[in-house]
Amino acid sequence: MIKDNHVEAAGGVKNAINKVLEYRKANHLEDLKITVEVRNLVELYDAMEAGKGTIDRIMLDNFELPLLVEAVEVIGDQFESEASGGINLHTIRQVAMTGVQYISVGALTHSAQSLDLSFKIIG
């Protein structure tokens, strides 16, 4: 998965994709699937151009609903589409109605409470 910090470190979406493709080829990992996280329509178009025929999924991170609808339409059936960022029980239905194929819900892990367990042996 190519995340936003990878994009920043590589100097853009296209560079990040190209670096991953080079690494994948050099290490004989051609079967390894690639997901690219994009934060706006400019990054989406860059990902689609650089990843044509090589990336599998585009993750649309923190897209407002109208932009999410547009992005899903632009992607069409060229790549798998996934929505992420700020999705919860109150918004998941609206996100699903955009036609996106996958939805990531970080609230499942962000809001989980910890449980302190002790395995002391008393004897």
C-alpha positions in Angstrom: 0.0 0.0 0.0 1.3 3.4 -1.0 0.1 5.8 1.7 0.3 9.6 1.8 3.6 9.7 3.7 5.1 7.5 0.9 3.8 9.9 -1.7 5.3 12.9 0.2 8.7 11.1 0.6 8.8 10.2 -3.1 7.9 13.6 -4.3 4.4 12.8 -5.7 2.1 10.0 -6.6 3.7 9.2 -9.9 7.1 8.9 -8.3 5.8 6.7 -5.5 4.2 4.3 -7.9 7.3 4.2 -10.1 9.5 3.4 -7.1 7.2 0.6 -6.0 7.1 -0.8 -9.5 10.9 -0.8 -9.7 11.2 -2.5 -6.3 8.5 -5.1 -7.1 10.3 -5.9 -10.4 13.8 -6.0 -8.9 12.6 -8.4 -6.1 10.5 -10.6 -8.4 7.2 -9.6 -6.6 5.1 -9.1 -9.7 2.2 -10.9 -8.1 2.1 -8.4 -5.2 -1.0 -6.2 -5.5 -0.6 -2.4 -5.1 -3.1 0.0 -3.5 -2.5 3.7 -3.8 -4.0 6.2 -1.4 -5.0 9.5 -2.9 -6.2 12.7 -1.2 -7.7 14.7 -4.0 -8.7 14.5 -7.7 -5.2 15.6 -8.9 -3.6 12.7 -7.1 -6.3 10.4 -8.5 -5.6 11.4 -12.1 -1.8 11.0 -11.4 -2.4 7.5 -9.9 -4.5 6.4 -12.8 -2.0 7.6 -15.3 1.1 6.2 -13.6 -0.6 3.0 -12.5 -2.5 2.0 -15.6 -2.2 -1.8 -15.9 0.0 -2.0 -12.8 -1.9 -0.9 -9.7 -4.9 -2.7 -8.4 -6.8 -0.4 -6.1 -7.2 3.3 -5.4 -8.0 4.3 -1.9 -9.9 7.7 -1.7 -8.9 9.2 1.6 -11.1 11.8 3.3 -13.1 12.6 0.2 -16.3 14.7 0.7 -19.3 12.8 -0.6 -19.7 14.8 -3.9 -16.0 14.4 -4.7 -16.2 10.7 -3.8 -19.1 10.2 -6.3 -17.0 12.0 -9.0 -13.9 9.9 -8.2 -15.8 6.6 -8.3 -17.2 7.6 -11.7 -13.8 8.6 -13.0 -12.2 5.3 -11.8 -15.1 3.3 -13.3 -13.9 -0.3 -13.8 -10.3 0.6 -14.4 -9.3 -0.1 -10.8 -10.9 -1.2 -7.6 -12.1 1.7 -5.5 -12.0 2.1 -1.7 -13.2 4.9 0.5 -11.4 5.7 3.8 -11.1 8.4 6.4 -13.8 9.7 8.8 -16.2 6.9 8.0 -18.4 5.7 10.9 -21.8 4.1 11.6 -23.5 7.4 10.8 -21.9 7.9 7.4 -21.1 4.4 6.1 -24.5 4.1 4.2 -24.0 7.4 2.4 -20.4 6.3 1.4 -21.7 2.9 0.2 -24.3 4.6 -1.9 -21.5 6.4 -4.0 -20.7 3.1 -5.7 -17.3 2.6 -4.1 -16.4 -1.1 -4.0 -14.6 -1.2 -0.6 -14.9 0.9 2.6 -12.3 1.2 5.4 -13.6 2.0 8.8 -10.8 3.2 11.1 -13.3 3.8 13.9 -13.2 0.0 14.5 -9.7 0.3 15.8 -9.5 4.0 16.8 -12.3 3.7 19.2 -11.6 0.2 20.6 -11.0 0.3 24.3 -8.1 -1.6 25.7 -8.4 -4.4 28.3 -5.7 -5.0 30.8 -5.2 -8.7 31.3 -2.8 -10.3 33.7 -1.7 -13.9 33.6 -0.2 -14.2 37.1 0.3 -17.6 38.5 -0.6 -17.7 42.1 0.8 -20.7 44.0 
